[in-house]
């Protein structure tokens, strides 16, 4: 089969799948934005997208659709050149629907089977919008804005042959009419790499070494921001550190914004919420280590005595599943994406997203009584082994799914 992956930040969710299909003898290629210079073991083609930002006054609620269709046109033109100049016609296209890249690919290659990665469908209610009243005002206007943001996502599925979503809850965010198109298969956790390690250790930027068995509290985001509960965590921290004078707190994440609005007045969310509690923290025990290499992240999850993970009703982070695979005790927010994997008191602990006192109490308990949570840590690891293991479960299912759309004998 000829398989074309389309993702502006390739490999993205296709990190393992594309090489696996290549290893099975398929002719795999990828198309990505020229700004993305990540290495890949499969041939990568790049398109240049330089569209001007839409005029907000002219496009109003359509501005997001304008941006996505602009990129979709750029990608379609790049694919048309591949077809016309090089005679390239894929059997299967697998693309992420989030940025509009797949919108017009059927116009270029009508005979190709198009699978879209369906990560999340925006809605004005029961999702991220309005979930946190501190940062998202309620009202009809935000509802309309969220609905408008979903227009290209619905169109992407309507023009595709099938879709894949990583979790049941994320698939359920799509309209009922589209859900039958969606196959739920998680991207996969490499449980052979992300495994418990009682000898794990790492050196922090200040030169201090921490190791498995130490009293270490961890918090990991791509970027430190409200969507992932950074504000709740920081507000819970003073009571935790006061009750646990030997605890070390390690916080991973950048200063940018992955989701939601930027911080006001040119500030950083990291600094806003640190400053709010700064005078009640022993900062010598709070370690902001920024973004870290993957191996260092894995070691940190192997060391962690208590790992806090919070999220709005939104896309679930890979890091939470990897923490579970490493045998960490995950204290998670009681929000729908987390509840799909964690059952309170069985394979982790759940706390209401906004319950500051509840978070402090749960984190203190986890740090003070590690032996009591050993069964939860083992159960968390087993959850990933049973349903989310890369090589044992997810990869075979993904490969079979993609190959089912190829030419049949």
Protein Blocks (a to p, Z undefined) as FASTA:
>chain_A
ZZddddfkbgkjmlmmmmmmmmnopacdddddfklccdcfbdcdddddfbdcddfklnmm
mmmmmmmmmmmmmmmmmmmmmmmmnopacfbdcddfklopmmmmmmmmmmbccddddfbc
cdfehplnoklmmlmccdjklmmmmmmmmmmmmmmmmmpmbdcdfbfklmmmpcfklmmm
pccddebiafklmccdfkbccddfkopacdehiacdddddfbdcfklommmmmmmmmmmm
mmmmmbccddeddfbdfehcddehhiafklmmmmmmmmmccfklcccebjadfklmmmmm
mmpmbdcdddddddddfklmmmmmnopacdddddfklmmmpcghiloccddfklmklmmm
mmmmmmmmmmlmmmmmmmmmmmmmmmmcfklmmmmmmmmmmmmmmccZZ
